[in-house]
Amino acid sequence: MELAKVRNIGISAHIDSGKTTLSERILFYTGRIHKIEEVKGGGDGAKMDHMELEQERGITITSAATSVSWGGVLSNHIKEPYHVNLIDTPGHVDFTIEVERSLRVLDGAVLVLCAVGGVQSQSLTVDRQMRRYNVPRLAFINKMDRTGADADKVVKAMREKLNTDAVLVQMPIGAGETFAGMIDLVTMKKLEFQGDQGTDVIESEIPADLLEEAEAYRHAMLESMSMYNDEMMELLLSEEPVSEELIHKVIKDAVQNQGFTPVFVGTAFKNKGVQPLLDAVVRYLPSPEQREIKARKVDDETQRVLLKPDTEAPFVGMAFKIVEDPYGQLTFMRVYQGKIAKGEMYTNQRTGRKERFSRIVRMHSDEREEIDTAEAGDIVAIMGIDCASGETYAAERDYCTLESMFVPEPVIKVS
Ligand code: GDP
């Protein structure tokens, strides 16, 4: 697996903004679940318990980590397949070790906001946590079909309350009952979602009656973005056209360097906007190869060990979640450095005990795939090892530990 084509992402949201619905739609559009039944009545208040949903469909929506692929025939824009690991991020209000662990395994995230509720208390918390850990993020304004939906208002609230320079990169077409899709402000194409469950993304020219508004939105978008890029600023000042390529570059730079946050719109529930969001995840969020992580030395906690996503370096991984299931204990692990192979022994850095990784699996929503090896940047589950959440494993004894209690050890960006 090519590291540049891996994305480890989390979806974060205030409760009820649609995190579960969006995750489920992602599984659907990536071909991992084959049927979506509309929840009775739809919309607010018709919520089915997640466990009920899972049982009914025989899938795991809220698994600790689920692997999907995006691109190729599934996408209009991303030509080659990418491997996306969706990691469940607890939406805790407090800064707990569990939140810290889950943020550590992410390379990027999607912050879901409700088009009516906007920035809510938990949105503030998750945003602050992500910022603290330097997790690059995109925002998705969900529930555009609800009465009172207002994307501009949510963007304004993001700027004021999250202190984030939020920039709409799509213009919603209508809102509430009339919400019909969006204009992609980068390509200046109208996006509509047709076919069963909105699977076909139809791109067409902007109709005459929307052109003026779309141009105004695009201009506002470019003006905001040009604050972060001199080349774009010069093009705007001289009234020259700005290429799609340059816009993609500016967005990517901003996302990965804590500049502005690009904002997408849609309705997870009504199947609009999810595929363009997946394109954006692949385009703008970083791959594991762009990240290095600082760990501590086991025998001297003041000393740091820099972990690189290099498959030739000695293996280091962290168990970030333990799940009990009928077949035994599943230990979800992110491989930070080096690689692991089925049947080999690795050392628990806290206890010094060696354990055999006899089975390595990749978790999909509907099946588990047994694999022989996993490399730096990957997220897999190890079956049958006995450990606690937060433990670090390495090829060598006393190599390093990734657990840092409550002291955040920010991820370092490699330019
Ligand atoms: P979570 O708590 O963030 O995981 O939110 P859920 O995905 O469980 O969604 C909460 C409620 O909002 C459920 O009743 C969903 O059916 C509903 N919902 C999710 N997305 C949308 C949407 O795009 N539009 C509308 N109207 N309702 C939605």
Boltz pocket constraint, residues with backbone or C-beta under 6 A from the ligand:
constraints:
  - pocket:
      binder: B
      contacts: [[A, 13], [A, 14], [A, 15], [A, 16], [A, 17], [A, 18], [A, 19], [A, 20], [A, 21], [A, 22], [A, 39], [A, 42], [A, 43], [A, 44], [A, 45], [A, 46], [A, 47], [A, 48], [A, 142], [A, 143], [A, 144], [A, 145], [A, 146], [A, 266], [A, 267], [A, 268], [A, 269], [A, 270]]
      max_distance: 6.0
